[in-house]
């Protein structure tokens, strides 16, 4: 169930990011790394914690807060789900 929910949130995140104006290169790199980590978690059976993943998600969410509240909200949902999964 949680993996299905994570995959759905990833689809929502990708959709929201497509609607986002140009990102600065550093933020874009952070989003790309988080996306790769989340896809690995969604596709594998291994739920080993990824170092500082929750902190990285929160940092990106804060950057999106003012101008892209939908994207920020999705990122926070992802962080909450990962916490429920023990990641």
C-alpha positions in Angstrom: 0.0 0.0 0.0 2.7 2.5 1.0 4.7 1.8 -2.2 1.6 2.4 -4.3 1.0 5.6 -2.5 4.7 6.7 -2.9 4.5 5.9 -6.7 1.3 8.0 -6.9 3.0 10.9 -5.1 5.9 10.7 -7.4 3.6 11.0 -10.4 2.0 14.0 -8.8 5.4 15.5 -8.1 6.6 15.0 -11.7 3.4 16.7 -13.0 3.8 19.6 -10.6 7.4 20.1 -11.5 6.5 20.2 -15.2 4.3 23.2 -14.4 7.1 24.9 -12.4 9.0 27.9 -13.8 12.7 27.6 -14.5 14.5 26.3 -11.4 17.9 27.5 -10.4 20.6 24.8 -11.2 21.3 23.9 -7.5 17.6 23.4 -6.7 17.1 21.5 -9.9 20.0 19.1 -9.0 18.5 18.6 -5.5 15.1 17.7 -7.0 16.7 15.3 -9.5 18.6 13.5 -6.7 15.6 13.2 -4.5 13.5 11.9 -7.4 16.1 9.2 -8.1 16.2 8.2 -4.5 12.4 8.0 -4.2 12.1 5.9 -7.4 14.7 3.5 -6.0 12.7 3.2 -2.8 9.4 2.7 -4.7 10.8 0.1 -7.0 12.9 -2.0 -4.6 12.1 -4.1 -1.6 14.9 -2.6 0.4 13.7 0.2 2.7 17.2 1.1 4.0 17.2 4.7 5.2 18.8 7.1 2.8 21.1 9.5 4.5 19.4 12.9 5.1 16.6 12.2 2.5 13.9 13.7 4.8 16.1 16.8 5.4 16.7 17.2 1.6 13.0 16.9 0.9 12.2 19.5 3.5 14.8 21.9 2.2 13.4 21.6 -1.4 9.8 22.0 0.0 10.8 25.2 1.8 12.3 26.6 -1.5 9.0 25.9 -3.3 6.7 27.1 -0.5 6.1 30.7 -1.7 5.9 30.3 -5.5 4.8 26.7 -5.9 2.6 25.7 -2.9 1.3 22.6 -4.8 4.8 21.2 -5.3 5.7 22.0 -1.7 2.6 20.2 -0.4 3.4 17.1 -2.5 7.0 17.1 -1.2 5.7 17.3 2.4 3.3 14.4 1.7 6.3 12.3 0.5 8.3 13.1 3.6 5.3 12.1 5.8 4.9 8.9 3.9 8.6 8.0 4.2 8.4 8.6 8.0 5.4 6.2 8.2 7.5 3.7 6.2 10.3 4.1 8.7 12.6 5.6 6.2 
